[in-house]
Amino acid sequence: MVESRLEDLERALGYRFRQPALAERALTHCSAAIGRGPDKSSSDSSGDNEQLEYLGDAVLEMLVSDHLFRVFPDWSEGQLSKSRARLVNAVSLSNAARRLGLGEYLRLGRGEEKTGGREKPALLGDAFEAVVAAIYLDAGLEAAREFVTRALIDAALEAEGSALGRSDHKSALQELLQARGLPPARYEVIRESGPDHQKTFWVKISVPELLSATGAGTNKKEAEQSAAEQALEQLQSLKV
């Protein structure tokens, strides 16, 4: 990696590498490595980021688990597990990568470059995991902890706080629909009743030509979560 590019990356990460080759490898997609052909003895000899991604996934799980355990000592195992899952899922990691601008530094093969690889959530999430591993290998667990806390955990806690431990049926439904290649769900308030200080909302959720469900709650968000929970149960029972 050119020195000026490395310096820009380090500023974005808030971390300076002792071994710059680790940073380069963390941001090298397998398509770029394959593009070099079987001879990897060239100056671009750092390899791709798949192994770092594997290690980074494990380091992330441990650091996020430890952080949640310490910050929320009264939470149940279920709350801790749900919160960890929301912090380390593909959507969360790709968002963290975007905040850092990692897409700009990815090394991609021609095919991935042409198909918008720098914006693909999967590639961005993988790159974030690989960067975590690179920092861990470069300077140890505490350096990785500081980076993960700043780049991932703090942003999530600032946005959601203790709500992080609540069941998020809407996100779970969205991820399941995406995984099955289905269109996104539509939410519609179909009824509300009661005085302003004690309203009840009914929300209908639908996935065209697949399912529909209704949920109720004391506010729109609660009603949407209720409807999404019903839709999740339906979707999980369907063979699609």
C-alpha positions, 0 to 999 in steps of 0.5 A: 500500500502506498505510504500516503494511502496507508496514512489516510487509512490509519487516520480513518481507523484512528490506529497506526500499524506497526506492520503495514502489510497487515493493513494491506492484507485486511483490505485485499479481497480474494478477487484481487488476489486471484487476479494476480494469478498463481505467482504471488511473489510480486510486490502485492504478496500480502494475500487476501483477507479471508483468513483475517476475516475468520479471526476477526469474527472470533475476536469481535464476538469475544470483545462485544460479549465482554463489553456487554457483560460489563456494561449491562450486568443485570441483563439476562443471557437472552438479552446479551445474546440478542444484543451481540447478534445485532452488533456483529451482524452483516448490516451492523458491520457494513455500516461501521465499515461505511462510517470508516470509509473502508470501501475506498481502500478495498483492493478488488479484482476487475469483476468486483470493481465493475459490479460495485464491490466497494459498496457491497455490504458483504464485502464491507462487513468482511473487511471490517472483521479483517481490520479487527484481526489485523489490529489484534495481530499487530498490537494485541487484544487491548488495541483491538478492544479500543478500536472495536469499542470506538468504531462499532460499540459506542455508535450502537449504544449511542443510537439505541442504549438499553433498547439494544437488548430488546427483541428486534423483530423488524430487523430479524424479518428484514434479514430473513427476507433478504437471505431468501431473496424476497422483497421487503415488508410493507408496514401500514397503520390501519387503525388507532384508538383511545385518547392521545395519552393512551392510544393503541395502534394497529399496524398491518405488515405485508410481503406481496403475494406471500404473507400478511399479519397485524400487530398492536401496540401503545405506539407505532414502533411497538405495533410494528414490532408486534406485526413483524413478530407475527410475520416472522412466525409465518415466514419461518413456517413457509417453504420459500 
